[in-house]
Amino acid sequence: MAPERLSAFPDIPTTHELVGSDYQVGAWRGIVGPQGMDAEVVATLESALEAAYQSDTYQDFMAQRVWNRVA
């Protein structure tokens, strides 16, 4: 149900390919903090989270989770 085929399963078509619908499903992830959180703290958290998300370690971990969840 993603907009593009998963690299782990290139032969499995998307929902759009099967039925012509653009329906998509994904997992929502987020982080919250108290209202009025200091802007410097917010910037530090954003930077750290972006670095973690972009890391090869995290991307490899998530790619493995997709494989294990679907397989």
DSSP file (Angstrom, degrees, kcal/mol; ACC not computed):
  #  RESIDUE AA STRUCTURE BP1 BP2  ACC     N-H-->O    O-->H-N    N-H-->O    O-->H-N    TCO  KAPPA ALPHA  PHI   PSI    X-CA   Y-CA   Z-CA
    1    1 A M              0   0    0      0, 0.0    24,-1.1     0, 0.0    13,-0.1   0.000 360.0 360.0 360.0  20.6    0.0    0.0    0.0
    2    2 A A        -     0   0    0     22,-0.2    13,-0.4     2,-0.2    14,-0.3  -0.552 360.0-112.9 -91.8 163.3    3.0    2.3   -0.5
    3    3 A P  S    S+     0   0    0      0, 0.0     2,-0.3     0, 0.0    11,-0.1   0.750 101.9  31.8 -69.6 -21.3    3.3    4.6   -3.5
    4    4 A E  S    S-     0   0    0      9,-0.1    -2,-0.2    10,-0.0     3,-0.1  -0.928  98.6 -89.8-131.6 156.7    6.2    2.6   -4.9
    5    5 A R        -     0   0    0     -2,-0.3     2,-0.2     1,-0.1     9,-0.0  -0.339  47.6-107.0 -62.9 145.2    7.1   -1.1   -4.7
    6    6 A L    >   -     0   0    0      3,-0.4     3,-1.1     6,-0.3     6,-0.2  -0.542  17.9-134.2 -73.0 137.7    9.2   -2.1   -1.8
    7    7 A S  T 3  S+     0   0    0      1,-0.3    -1,-0.1    -2,-0.2    -2,-0.1   0.802 107.4  58.4 -63.4 -27.3   12.8   -2.9   -2.7
    8    8 A A  T 3  S+     0   0    0      1,-0.3    -1,-0.3     2,-0.1    -2,-0.0   0.744 119.6  28.7 -71.9 -22.4   12.6   -6.1   -0.6
    9    9 A F    X   +     0   0    0     -3,-1.1     3,-1.7     3,-0.1    -3,-0.4  -0.533  68.2 162.8-136.7  67.4    9.7   -7.3   -2.8
   10   10 A P  T 3  S+     0   0    0      0, 0.0    -1,-0.1     0, 0.0    -5,-0.1   0.690  74.3  57.4 -65.8 -17.6   10.1   -5.8   -6.2
   11   11 A D  T 3  S+     0   0    0      2,-0.1    -2,-0.0    -5,-0.0    -6,-0.0   0.506  84.7  91.2 -91.5  -4.1    7.6   -8.3   -7.8
   12   12 A I  S <  S-     0   0    0     -3,-1.7    -6,-0.3    -6,-0.2    -3,-0.1  -0.824  76.7-133.6 -94.1 120.1    4.7   -7.4   -5.6
   13   13 A P        -     0   0    0      0, 0.0    -2,-0.1     0, 0.0     2,-0.1  -0.248  16.6-110.7 -72.2 158.3    2.6   -4.6   -7.2
   14   14 A T     >  -     0   0    0    -11,-0.1     4,-1.7     1,-0.1     5,-0.1  -0.323  32.1-105.1 -76.1 167.1    1.4   -1.5   -5.4
   15   15 A T  H  >>S+     0   0    0    -13,-0.4     4,-3.2     8,-0.2     6,-0.6   0.905 123.2  54.8 -59.7 -41.3   -2.3   -1.0   -4.6
   16   16 A H  H  >5S+     0   0    0    -14,-0.3     4,-1.8     1,-0.2    -1,-0.2   0.906 106.8  50.1 -60.5 -41.6   -2.5    1.6   -7.4
   17   17 A E  H  45S+     0   0    0      1,-0.2    -1,-0.2     2,-0.2    -2,-0.2   0.855 117.4  41.2 -64.9 -33.9   -1.1   -1.0   -9.9
   18   18 A L  H  <5S+     0   0    0     -4,-1.7    -2,-0.2     3,-0.1    -1,-0.2   0.918 137.0   6.1 -81.2 -45.6   -3.6   -3.5   -8.8
   19   19 A V  H  <5S-     0   0    0     -4,-3.2    -3,-0.2     2,-0.2    -2,-0.2   0.420  93.7-112.2-124.5  -0.1   -6.8   -1.5   -8.4
   20   20 A G  S  <<S+     0   0    0     -4,-1.8     2,-0.3    -5,-0.6    -4,-0.2   0.613  73.4 131.3  78.8  10.8   -6.0    2.0   -9.7
   21   21 A S        -     0   0    0     -6,-0.6    -1,-0.3     1,-0.1    -2,-0.2  -0.752  55.2-147.8 -98.7 144.5   -6.4    3.5   -6.2
   22   22 A D        +     0   0    0     -2,-0.3    -1,-0.1    -3,-0.1    -6,-0.1   0.161  48.1 146.0 -92.5  18.4   -3.8    5.8   -4.6
   23   23 A Y        -     0   0    0     -8,-0.0     2,-0.3   -21,-0.0    -8,-0.2  -0.321  25.1-176.7 -58.8 132.1   -4.6    4.5   -1.2
   24   24 A Q        -     0   0    0     -9,-0.1     2,-0.4    -8,-0.0   -22,-0.2  -0.966  14.7-164.4-133.6 150.0   -1.5    4.4    1.1
   25   25 A V        +     0   0    0    -24,-1.1     2,-0.3    -2,-0.3    -2,-0.0  -0.988  17.7 158.7-131.6 142.0   -0.8    3.2    4.6
   26   26 A G        -     0   0    0     -2,-0.4     2,-0.4   -24,-0.1    -2,-0.0  -0.958  41.0 -98.0-152.6 169.7    2.1    4.0    6.7
   27   27 A A        -     0   0    0     -2,-0.3     2,-0.5     2,-0.0    -2,-0.0  -0.806  32.5-138.7 -95.3 133.5    3.2    4.1   10.3
   28   28 A W        +     0   0    0     -2,-0.4     2,-0.4     2,-0.0    -2,-0.0  -0.784  24.6 177.1 -92.3 131.5    3.1    7.4   12.1
   29   29 A R        +     0   0    0     -2,-0.5     2,-0.3     2,-0.0    -2,-0.0  -0.984   9.7 149.8-130.8 144.5    6.0    8.2   14.4
   30   30 A G        -     0   0    0     -2,-0.4     2,-0.4     2,-0.0    -2,-0.0  -0.976  32.6-136.5-161.7 173.6    6.6   11.3   16.3
   31   31 A I        -     0   0    0     -2,-0.3     2,-0.3     2,-0.0    -2,-0.0  -0.992  20.4-166.6-139.1 143.9    8.1   13.0   19.4
   32   32 A V        -     0   0    0     -2,-0.4    -2,-0.0     0, 0.0     0, 0.0  -0.863   5.5-174.9-129.1 162.8    6.5   15.6   21.6
   33   33 A G        -     0   0    0     -2,-0.3     3,-0.1     4,-0.0     4,-0.1  -0.894  41.1 -67.3-145.9 175.5    7.6   18.0   24.2
   34   34 A P    >   -     0   0    0      0, 0.0     3,-1.4     0, 0.0     2,-0.0  -0.323  59.7 -92.6 -69.3 149.8    5.9   20.5   26.6
   35   35 A Q  T 3  S+     0   0    0      1,-0.3     0, 0.0    -2,-0.0     0, 0.0  -0.349 113.3  24.9 -57.9 137.2    4.3   23.7   25.2
   36   36 A G  T 3  S+     0   0    0      1,-0.2    -1,-0.3    -3,-0.1     3,-0.1   0.646  82.6 174.2  81.9  14.3    6.8   26.5   25.2
   37   37 A M    <   -     0   0    0     -3,-1.4    -1,-0.2     1,-0.1     5,-0.1  -0.271  45.8 -90.8 -56.0 139.1    9.8   24.3   25.0
   38   38 A D     >  -     0   0    0      1,-0.1     4,-2.2     3,-0.1     3,-0.5  -0.262  30.5-131.6 -54.3 132.5   13.0   26.4   24.6
   39   39 A A  H  > S+     0   0    0      1,-0.3     4,-2.6     2,-0.2     5,-0.2   0.823 106.7  56.1 -59.0 -34.4   13.8   26.8   20.9
   40   40 A E  H  > S+     0   0    0      2,-0.2     4,-2.2     1,-0.2    -1,-0.3   0.892 107.9  48.1 -66.7 -38.5   17.4   25.8   21.4
   41   41 A V  H  > S+     0   0    0     -3,-0.5     4,-2.6     2,-0.2    -2,-0.2   0.916 111.4  50.7 -65.7 -43.4   16.3   22.5   22.9
   42   42 A V  H  X S+     0   0    0     -4,-2.2     4,-2.9     1,-0.2    -2,-0.2   0.933 110.9  48.5 -59.6 -47.0   13.9   22.0   20.0
   43   43 A A  H  X S+     0   0    0     -4,-2.6     4,-2.3     1,-0.2    -1,-0.2   0.894 111.4  49.9 -61.6 -41.0   16.7   22.6   17.5
   44   44 A T  H  X S+     0   0    0     -4,-2.2     4,-2.4     2,-0.2    -1,-0.2   0.927 112.9  46.2 -64.1 -45.0   19.0   20.3   19.3
   45   45 A L  H  X S+     0   0    0     -4,-2.6     4,-2.9     2,-0.2     5,-0.3   0.926 112.2  50.8 -63.3 -45.1   16.4   17.5   19.4
   46   46 A E  H  X S+     0   0    0     -4,-2.9     4,-2.4     1,-0.2    -2,-0.2   0.919 112.3  47.0 -58.5 -44.5   15.5   18.1   15.7
   47   47 A S  H  X S+     0   0    0     -4,-2.3     4,-2.3    -5,-0.2    -1,-0.2   0.918 114.0  46.6 -64.2 -45.1   19.2   17.9   14.7
   48   48 A A  H  X S+     0   0    0     -4,-2.4     4,-2.3     2,-0.2    -2,-0.2   0.909 114.2  47.5 -65.5 -42.3   19.8   14.7   16.7
   49   49 A L  H  X S+     0   0    0     -4,-2.9     4,-2.8     2,-0.2    -2,-0.2   0.899 111.7  50.3 -66.8 -40.2   16.7   13.0   15.5
   50   50 A E  H  X S+     0   0    0     -4,-2.4     4,-2.5    -5,-0.3    -2,-0.2   0.921 111.1  49.2 -62.9 -43.6   17.4   13.9   11.9
   51   51 A A  H  X S+     0   0    0     -4,-2.3     4,-0.8     2,-0.2    -2,-0.2   0.910 113.0  47.0 -62.3 -42.6   21.0   12.5   12.2
   52   52 A A  H >< S+     0   0    0     -4,-2.3     3,-0.7     1,-0.2     6,-0.4   0.933 113.0  49.1 -64.4 -45.2   19.7    9.3   13.7
   53   53 A Y  H 3< S+     0   0    0     -4,-2.8    -2,-0.2     1,-0.2    -1,-0.2   0.893 113.2  46.4 -61.6 -41.2   17.0    8.9   11.1
   54   54 A Q  H 3< S+     0   0    0     -4,-2.5    -1,-0.2    -5,-0.2    -2,-0.2   0.589  89.2 112.8 -79.1 -10.5   19.5    9.5    8.2
   55   55 A S  S <X S-     0   0    0     -4,-0.8     4,-2.4    -3,-0.7     5,-0.2  -0.296  73.0-129.2 -67.1 146.6   22.1    7.1    9.7
   56   56 A D  H  > S+     0   0    0      1,-0.2     4,-2.8     2,-0.2     5,-0.3   0.864 108.4  59.8 -59.9 -36.4   22.9    3.9    7.8
   57   57 A T  H  > S+     0   0    0      2,-0.2     4,-2.1     1,-0.2    -1,-0.2   0.933 109.7  40.5 -59.2 -47.8   22.4    2.0   11.1
   58   58 A Y  H  > S+     0   0    0     -6,-0.4     4,-2.8     2,-0.2     5,-0.2   0.928 115.5  50.2 -68.4 -45.1   18.8    3.2   11.4
   59   59 A Q  H  X S+     0   0    0     -4,-2.4     4,-2.2     1,-0.2    -2,-0.2   0.902 112.8  46.9 -61.8 -41.3   18.0    2.8    7.7
   60   60 A D  H  X S+     0   0    0     -4,-2.8     4,-2.0    -5,-0.2    -1,-0.2   0.913 112.0  51.6 -64.4 -42.6   19.4   -0.7    7.7
   61   61 A F  H  X S+     0   0    0     -4,-2.1     4,-1.8    -5,-0.3    -2,-0.2   0.934 112.1  45.4 -58.7 -48.5   17.5   -1.6   10.9
   62   62 A M  H  X S+     0   0    0     -4,-2.8     4,-2.1     1,-0.2    -1,-0.2   0.876 109.8  54.4 -66.4 -37.9   14.2   -0.3    9.4
   63   63 A A  H  X S+     0   0    0     -4,-2.2     4,-1.7    -5,-0.2    -1,-0.2   0.891 108.9  49.5 -62.1 -38.1   14.8   -2.1    6.1
   64   64 A Q  H  X S+     0   0    0     -4,-2.0     4,-2.4     2,-0.2    -1,-0.2   0.863 107.1  55.0 -68.9 -35.8   15.3   -5.4    8.1
   65   65 A R  H  X S+     0   0    0     -4,-1.8     4,-2.6     2,-0.2     5,-0.2   0.899 106.2  51.6 -64.9 -40.0   12.1   -4.7   10.0
   66   66 A V  H  X S+     0   0    0     -4,-2.1     4,-2.1     2,-0.2     5,-0.3   0.940 111.2  47.9 -60.7 -46.4   10.1   -4.4    6.8
   67   67 A W  H  X S+     0   0    0     -4,-1.7     4,-2.4     1,-0.2    -2,-0.2   0.931 115.5  43.5 -60.5 -47.3   11.5   -7.7    5.5
   68   68 A N  H  < S+     0   0    0     -4,-2.4    -1,-0.2     1,-0.2    -2,-0.2   0.857 114.1  50.4 -69.6 -35.0   10.8   -9.5    8.8
   69   69 A R  H  < S+     0   0    0     -4,-2.6    -1,-0.2    -5,-0.2    -2,-0.2   0.885 120.0  34.2 -71.2 -38.2    7.3   -8.0    9.2
   70   70 A V  H  <        0   0    0     -4,-2.1    -2,-0.2    -5,-0.2    -1,-0.2   0.813 360.0 360.0 -88.0 -32.4    6.2   -8.9    5.7
   71   71 A A     <        0   0    0     -4,-2.4    -1,-0.2    -5,-0.3    -2,-0.1   0.489 360.0 360.0 -69.4 360.0    8.0  -12.2    5.2
